[in-house]
Amino acid sequence: MSELGSDWVSAVAAHLQAESEDSLSQAYELGRRALAQGVGLLDLLALYGAVQDELVLSAPAADQSRLAAAVGNFFRELMSPYEMSFRGYREANSQLKRVNEDLKAAYAELQQKQLQLVQAAKMASLGELVAGIAHEVNNPLAFIVSHLRTIGTSLAKVEAELAQPLPPSAREHWQRVHDRLRESERGAERIRELVLKLRTFSRLDEGTKKKVSIEECISSVVMILEHKFKDKIQLQVHYGYPDVVECFPSLLNQAVMNLVANAIDATGAGGTIWITTGADMSDYVITIADTGHGIPESVRHRVLEPFFTTKPVGQGTGLGLSITDSIVRAHGGNLTLAERPGGGTIATLRFPLIT
């Protein structure tokens, strides 16, 4: 302020005498210099009050109105650089707000992509693991199946050459051998089927759309999760038309598995889960309904958010439904969760049907 002191006085005095464009230009120049030197608005208001006291109020009453108007014009021009600066700040703040909104949206998208990448990496690792297990299991399994058949054939030949009828004790042991042989064959077949379902579930082609059997997809998920609901929850599956659809097989398997696992966790012993598939106009729809405790209305709008979970601490990561939603959107579809009449939840997975 001290450096501009003499300039203020002379400029205001000159304006009061002339009230010309030159004096107003001088006021604008003083305002620009004051803004550059960091003179604040409070300082300008203090100067305005001092000018009013010294030059306006001290003048004859007849001149006060004219002088007050002239001082007002002077200070209006003086503060123009400040007004322009504030306008620039508002525009910059508005632009910054838009940039922040764009960054927020980009960050949310990045989180979703990160979840998908993590899931893709997990599925790729699972696929490699299952492929290795399948290779290691299939070789000895082939020997077991072959030897079991040889044993059955040999037993039949031996039985034909034995004296008939066999003593009761010998017949009992003979029957026990046959029973154990059939059980072993069923067990080997169960292992073969499980390995096949695991390979089906953990396909390594999640980056490419392919035509797959929905029944094959559902059955592989059911077999993997069977230990969680067997003898406790009734599962009913209804397959519709068409069975073969175009999708990302591994990702769709993961989405269905997440929904079925959630339904199992929500449904107590004696409950029921329904899985229904089929086309609806131009869309393909997979629904998983259960008789569980349902999703509270107050949090239903949040269950698709990453890391949000209604499960107790340590029992849920809050990523299952979020990842499922991302997978469905990657198929160009949507995931909806609704209350089931009579209690429970209906999860509907819908995506465009490409034939």
JOKABEL-V537770 format. One line per field, one symbol per residue. phi: phi as a letter, one per 40 degrees, with the letter a starting at -180 (. if undefined). A space follows every 50 residues. Layout:
phi: ???
This chain:
phi: .cccdccdcccccccccbfbcccccccccccccccccgcccccccccccc ccccbccccddccccccccccccccccccddccccccccccccccccccc cccccccccccccccccccccccccccccccccdcccccccccccccccc cccccccccccccbccddcccccccccccccccccccccccdcccccccc ccdcbccbcacbcccccccccccccdccbdgbbcbbbbcbbcccbcacdc ccdcccccccccccccbcdgcbbbbbbicbfcbbbbbbbabccgbddcbc cbcccdgcacccdgbacgbdcccccccccccgbabbbbccdghhbbbbbb adcbb
